[in-house]
Amino acid sequence: MFPHHKGGSPSSGQFPAHRRFGQWAHLPVISALMIESLTRLRGSHRMLRGVTAVVGAVAASLALTSCVTNEEQGAPEGWEQIVPEPVPEIEAMVPAALAERGVLTAGANPPFPPFEFKDSDGEIIGVEMDLARAMAGVMGLDYQPQEQDFSLILPSVQAGTVDMGASGFTDNEERRMNFDFIDFLYAGVQWAQSSDREEDIDPDNACGLTIAVQRTTVAETDDVRPKSEQCVAEGKEPITVLAYDTADTAATALILGRADALAADSPITAWAVARSDDRIELVGDIFMAAPFGFALPKESELTPVAARAFQHLIDTGDYERILAQWGIEEGLLEEALINEVPLDQLAG
């Protein structure tokens, strides 16, 4: 099974030249639904111990925010849907079967905010959904995300059940054996800690600490657990790993004091910090940088067409505007990439 940043071992801690830096915008406060979801884990039938624990969780929820609204479960304030008009020369290149169907489909596995998650109406929203919809618009297509278990998305892409995977996939060498990726953002692992912690945590010296992660992410499999093994090898206390099914619940564990730190993909950590009402803060540098991308079947006719649509979004500024609406101004691309190779360098 492929992990969720979702990727194997990213090869470098440095961002390449074809991406840009920036700052993160502030977003609405964290939702009580995050607190609620902390009380249950997929694959576990254990409930909170007694009414006291339940009341404690509710009290913590009320302490986090004085007012929870449906808007907190939706897009950021000021968001608007950006769907460009079709570009005739790109639309003409769309494979005939897809053009006839008229709908670009993508497998997605919410919640993984800000990439994809459900709003209060149950619709899948997020920055990755907005980018895919805009690409579809350039190609003269509608867009339809399909919720799937994360482990089934890539097999569905390979089988042709969906046109592509749009669920925070890391573009890495292992996956490129069977898929091509239209990269849309560079990111790495970023840690966060409680804002009232007296001394900053060093992600490279975390022996004996408790770290919250999303289960099967690179933060767990390639960062925190290997570091814990190294701690033991050096005769030190291991890292206690709290692995949750979603990034939201991992962040909530930190906010409630169940963990010393959160480790996640940098956009996910920044999203959690921005929604925490200043209760948690970023700590340490971004490391293990790697590209996120839309996954398509290997050598699919659609891949170069969709990449050209993505380049159009970059050229018109729609790409930057879409990401800015979600507070993402770091790790942006300056040109379309397929498997980290610029489109204009690819044959054909």
C-alpha positions as CSV (number, residue, x, y, z in Angstrom):
1,M,0.0,0.0,0.0
2,F,1.2,3.4,-0.8
3,P,1.5,5.9,2.1
4,H,-0.6,9.1,2.0
5,H,2.6,12.2,1.4
6,K,1.9,10.4,0.7
7,G,4.8,8.8,-0.9
8,G,8.0,6.8,-0.5
9,S,11.2,8.5,0.5
10,P,11.5,11.9,-1.1
11,S,14.9,12.4,-2.5
12,S,15.8,15.8,-1.3
13,G,15.2,18.3,1.5
14,Q,15.6,21.2,-0.9
15,F,13.0,22.8,-3.1
16,P,13.9,22.9,-6.8
17,A,14.3,26.0,-8.8
18,H,10.9,25.8,-10.5
19,R,8.9,26.6,-7.3
20,R,8.3,29.8,-5.4
21,F,8.4,30.8,-1.7
22,G,5.8,32.8,0.2
23,Q,3.8,33.0,3.4
24,W,0.7,31.3,4.7
25,A,-2.6,33.2,5.1
26,H,-4.7,32.9,8.3
27,L,-7.8,30.7,8.0
28,P,-10.9,30.2,10.2
29,V,-10.6,28.6,13.7
30,I,-10.4,24.8,14.1
31,S,-13.7,22.9,14.1
32,A,-15.3,21.0,17.0
33,L,-15.7,18.1,14.5
34,M,-12.0,17.6,14.9
35,I,-12.4,17.2,18.6
36,E,-15.3,14.8,18.1
37,S,-13.4,12.6,15.7
38,L,-10.6,12.2,18.2
39,T,-12.8,9.9,20.2
40,R,-12.8,7.1,17.7
41,L,-10.3,5.3,15.6
42,R,-10.9,3.2,12.5
43,G,-10.3,-0.5,13.3
44,S,-10.7,0.1,17.0
45,H,-13.8,-0.6,19.0
46,R,-12.7,1.1,22.2
47,M,-14.7,4.1,23.3
48,L,-13.7,6.9,25.7
49,R,-13.6,5.6,29.3
50,G,-16.7,6.8,30.9
51,V,-18.8,10.0,30.9
52,T,-16.0,12.0,32.4
53,A,-13.8,11.5,29.4
54,V,-16.7,12.5,27.1
55,V,-17.5,15.6,29.1
56,G,-13.8,16.5,29.1
57,A,-13.6,16.2,25.3
58,V,-16.7,18.4,25.0
59,A,-15.3,21.0,27.4
60,A,-12.1,21.1,25.5
61,S,-14.1,21.6,22.3
62,L,-15.9,24.6,23.8
63,A,-12.6,26.0,25.1
64,L,-11.2,25.9,21.6
65,T,-13.9,28.0,20.0
66,S,-16.8,29.9,21.3
67,C,-18.9,29.5,18.1
68,V,-18.9,26.6,15.6
69,T,-20.6,27.3,12.3
70,N,-21.1,25.4,9.1
71,E,-18.9,28.0,7.4
72,E,-16.0,26.6,9.4
73,Q,-16.5,23.3,7.5
74,G,-16.4,25.0,4.2
75,A,-14.0,26.9,2.0
76,P,-12.0,29.9,3.4
77,E,-13.7,33.3,3.6
78,G,-13.6,35.0,0.3
79,W,-13.3,31.8,-1.7
80,E,-14.8,31.7,-5.2
81,Q,-14.8,29.0,-7.8
82,I,-12.4,29.6,-10.6
83,V,-13.3,27.7,-13.8
84,P,-11.7,29.1,-17.0
85,E,-13.3,29.0,-20.4
86,P,-12.3,26.1,-22.6
87,V,-9.1,26.7,-24.7
88,P,-10.0,25.4,-28.2
89,E,-6.5,24.2,-29.1
90,I,-6.3,22.2,-25.8
91,E,-9.9,21.1,-26.0
92,A,-9.3,19.6,-29.5
93,M,-6.5,17.4,-28.0
94,V,-8.7,15.7,-25.4
95,P,-9.1,11.9,-26.1
96,A,-12.3,11.2,-28.1
97,A,-13.9,8.9,-25.5
98,L,-13.3,11.4,-22.7
99,A,-14.5,14.3,-24.9
100,E,-17.7,12.4,-25.6
101,R,-18.3,11.7,-22.0
102,G,-17.7,15.3,-21.1
103,V,-16.7,14.7,-17.5
104,L,-13.2,14.4,-15.9
105,T,-13.3,12.0,-13.0
106,A,-10.8,11.8,-10.1
107,G,-10.5,9.5,-7.1
108,A,-10.2,11.4,-3.8
109,N,-10.0,10.3,-0.2
110,P,-11.1,13.1,2.2
111,P,-10.3,14.3,4.7
112,F,-6.9,15.6,3.9
113,P,-7.3,19.4,4.3
114,P,-6.6,21.7,2.6
115,F,-6.2,19.3,-0.4
116,E,-9.6,17.6,0.0
117,F,-12.2,17.4,2.6
118,K,-16.0,17.5,2.9
119,D,-18.0,20.7,3.5
120,S,-21.1,20.8,5.7
121,D,-23.2,19.6,2.7
122,G,-21.0,16.6,2.2
123,E,-19.4,17.9,-1.0
124,I,-15.7,17.2,-1.5
125,I,-13.9,20.5,-1.6
126,G,-10.3,21.7,-1.3
127,V,-7.4,23.2,-3.2
128,E,-6.7,20.0,-5.2
129,M,-10.4,19.8,-6.2
130,D,-10.3,23.4,-7.4
131,L,-7.1,22.8,-9.5
132,A,-8.6,19.7,-11.1
133,R,-11.9,21.5,-11.8
134,A,-10.0,24.4,-13.4
135,M,-7.9,22.0,-15.5
136,A,-11.1,20.3,-16.7
137,G,-12.6,23.7,-17.6
138,V,-9.6,24.5,-19.8
139,M,-10.2,21.1,-21.6
140,G,-13.9,21.8,-22.1
141,L,-14.9,19.2,-19.5
142,D,-16.9,19.1,-16.3
143,Y,-15.3,17.7,-13.2
144,Q,-16.5,15.1,-10.8
145,P,-14.5,13.8,-7.8
146,Q,-15.3,10.3,-6.6
147,E,-14.7,9.4,-3.0
148,Q,-12.7,6.2,-2.6
149,D,-10.6,4.4,0.0
150,F,-7.1,5.8,-0.4
151,S,-5.6,2.3,-1.1
152,L,-8.1,1.8,-4.0
153,I,-7.5,5.1,-5.9
154,L,-4.3,4.2,-7.8
155,P,-5.7,0.7,-8.8
156,S,-8.9,2.5,-10.0
157,V,-6.7,4.9,-12.1
158,Q,-4.9,1.9,-13.6
159,A,-8.1,0.1,-14.3
160,G,-9.7,3.2,-15.9
161,T,-12.5,3.5,-13.4
162,V,-11.5,7.1,-12.8
163,D,-9.4,9.3,-15.1
164,M,-6.9,10.3,-12.4
165,G,-6.1,10.3,-8.7
166,A,-6.4,13.6,-6.9
167,S,-5.7,12.8,-3.2
168,G,-2.4,14.4,-2.1
169,F,-0.2,11.8,-3.9
170,T,3.5,12.3,-3.8
171,D,5.2,11.9,-7.1
172,N,8.1,9.5,-6.5
173,E,10.1,7.0,-8.4
174,E,8.2,4.0,-7.1
175,R,4.9,5.3,-8.3
176,R,6.3,6.4,-11.7
177,M,6.8,2.8,-12.6
178,N,3.1,2.5,-13.2
179,F,1.8,6.1,-13.3
180,D,2.6,9.6,-14.6
181,F,2.2,12.6,-12.5
182,I,1.2,16.2,-13.3
183,D,2.9,17.9,-10.4
184,F,1.1,20.9,-8.9
185,L,3.0,21.8,-5.7
186,Y,6.2,21.1,-3.8
187,A,6.0,20.4,-0.1
188,G,7.8,18.6,2.7
189,V,7.4,17.5,6.3
190,Q,6.8,20.2,8.9
191,W,6.4,19.9,12.7
192,A,4.2,21.9,15.0
193,Q,4.1,22.3,18.8
194,S,2.0,23.9,21.4
195,S,2.4,27.7,21.4
196,D,2.9,27.9,25.1
197,R,5.8,25.4,25.1
198,E,8.8,27.0,26.9
199,E,11.5,25.5,24.7
200,D,11.2,24.7,21.0
201,I,11.2,21.0,20.0
202,D,14.0,19.9,17.7
203,P,12.5,17.5,15.1
204,D,16.0,15.9,14.9
205,N,16.2,15.4,18.6
206,A,12.8,14.1,19.7
207,C,13.6,11.0,21.7
208,G,11.2,10.4,24.5
209,L,8.5,12.7,23.1
210,T,5.0,11.9,21.9
211,I,4.4,12.8,18.3
212,A,1.0,12.8,16.6
213,V,0.8,11.8,12.9
214,Q,-1.7,10.7,10.3
215,R,-1.5,7.0,9.8
216,T,0.6,5.7,6.8
217,T,1.8,9.2,5.8
218,V,5.5,9.9,5.1
219,A,5.6,11.8,8.4
220,E,4.9,8.5,10.1
221,T,6.7,6.0,7.9
222,D,9.7,7.9,6.8
223,D,10.2,10.5,9.5
224,V,8.9,9.8,13.0
225,R,9.2,6.0,13.2
226,P,12.7,5.8,11.7
227,K,13.8,8.5,14.2
228,S,12.3,6.5,17.0
229,E,14.3,3.4,15.9
230,Q,17.4,5.6,15.9
231,C,16.7,6.7,19.4
232,V,16.5,3.1,20.6
233,A,19.7,2.2,18.7
234,E,21.4,5.0,20.6
235,G,20.1,3.8,23.9
236,K,17.6,6.6,24.3
237,E,13.9,6.6,25.0
238,P,11.8,5.9,21.8
239,I,9.4,8.3,20.4
240,T,5.8,7.5,21.3
241,V,3.9,7.7,18.0
242,L,0.2,8.5,18.1
243,A,-1.1,7.5,14.7
244,Y,-4.6,8.7,13.7
245,D,-6.8,8.1,10.7
246,T,-6.9,11.8,9.7
247,A,-4.6,14.9,9.9
248,D,-7.4,16.8,11.7
249,T,-7.5,14.3,14.6
250,A,-3.7,14.3,14.8
251,A,-3.7,18.1,15.1
252,T,-6.4,18.0,17.7
253,A,-4.3,15.6,19.8
254,L,-1.6,18.2,19.9
255,I,-4.1,21.0,20.8
256,L,-5.5,18.9,23.6
257,G,-2.1,18.2,25.0
258,R,-2.1,14.5,24.2
259,A,1.0,14.9,22.0
260,D,4.1,17.1,22.3
261,A,4.2,17.8,18.5
262,L,2.5,17.1,15.2
263,A,4.4,15.9,12.2
264,A,2.7,16.2,8.8
265,D,3.1,17.5,5.2
266,S,3.9,21.2,5.4
267,P,0.6,22.4,3.8
268,I,-1.4,20.2,6.2
269,T,0.6,21.4,9.3
270,A,0.3,25.1,8.2
271,W,-3.5,24.6,7.7
272,A,-3.8,23.1,11.2
273,V,-1.8,26.0,12.7
274,A,-3.8,28.6,10.9
275,R,-7.1,27.1,12.2
276,S,-5.9,26.6,15.8
277,D,-6.6,30.1,17.1
278,D,-2.9,30.5,17.9
279,R,-2.8,27.4,20.1
280,I,-0.1,25.7,18.1
281,E,2.8,26.9,16.1
282,L,5.2,25.7,13.4
283,V,8.6,24.5,14.7
284,G,11.7,23.6,12.8
285,D,12.3,23.8,9.0
286,I,10.5,22.0,6.2
287,F,12.4,18.9,5.2
288,M,12.1,15.9,2.9
289,A,10.7,18.1,0.1
290,A,8.8,16.3,-2.7
291,P,6.2,17.2,-5.3
292,F,2.5,16.5,-5.0
293,G,0.8,15.5,-8.3
294,F,-2.3,14.2,-10.1
295,A,-1.8,10.5,-10.9
296,L,-2.7,9.3,-14.4
297,P,-2.1,5.9,-16.1
298,K,1.4,5.5,-17.5
299,E,1.7,7.0,-21.0
300,S,-2.0,8.0,-21.0
301,E,-3.1,10.2,-23.9
302,L,-4.7,12.4,-21.4
303,T,-1.5,13.3,-19.5
304,P,0.1,15.8,-21.9
305,V,-3.3,17.4,-22.6
306,A,-4.0,17.9,-18.9
307,A,-0.4,19.2,-18.4
308,R,-1.0,21.8,-21.1
309,A,-4.2,22.7,-19.3
310,F,-2.2,23.1,-16.1
311,Q,0.3,25.3,-17.9
312,H,-2.5,27.5,-19.1
313,L,-3.6,28.0,-15.4
314,I,0.0,29.0,-14.6
315,D,0.2,31.4,-17.6
316,T,-3.1,33.1,-16.8
317,G,-2.5,33.4,-13.0
318,D,-5.5,31.2,-12.2
319,Y,-3.1,28.6,-10.6
320,E,-1.7,31.1,-8.2
321,R,-5.1,32.6,-7.4
322,I,-6.6,29.2,-6.6
323,L,-3.8,28.3,-4.2
324,A,-3.8,31.8,-2.6
325,Q,-7.5,31.3,-1.7
326,W,-6.4,28.3,0.4
327,G,-3.6,30.2,2.0
328,I,-0.9,28.4,0.0
329,E,1.8,30.7,-1.3
330,E,4.8,28.5,-0.9
331,G,6.1,25.6,-3.1
332,L,4.3,26.9,-6.2
333,L,5.5,25.8,-9.6
334,E,6.6,28.2,-12.4
335,E,5.9,25.7,-15.2
336,A,4.0,22.5,-15.8
337,L,5.9,19.3,-14.9
338,I,5.2,15.7,-15.7
339,N,7.2,13.5,-13.3
340,E,9.2,16.6,-12.4
341,V,10.2,17.2,-16.0
342,P,9.2,20.5,-17.6
343,L,6.5,20.0,-20.3
344,D,8.6,21.8,-22.9
345,Q,11.4,19.3,-22.4
346,L,9.3,16.2,-23.1
347,A,9.3,14.7,-26.6
348,G,6.0,15.2,-28.5
